[in-house]
Amino acid sequence: MDINDIRSILTVLAFATFMGIVVWAYSRRRRAAFDEAANLPFTEDELPGAARQRKEGKAS
């Protein structure tokens, strides 16, 4: 087994890993979780009580 065989095997393994990630990312079972994650920047965060009072106090 020479260096070219090792390179070929690593190329095939890298491609198989890439295809596995693509299938995982676009699977229908994961769609709901990814849609929820995509909307995370737009959701309102719940602030702890003290932080909420300080923020409301500054806004008034």
Secondary structure, DSSP 8 states (H G I E B T S, - for coil): --HHHHHHHHHHHHHHHHHHHHHHHT-GGGHHHHHHHHTGGGS-----HHHHHHHHHHH-
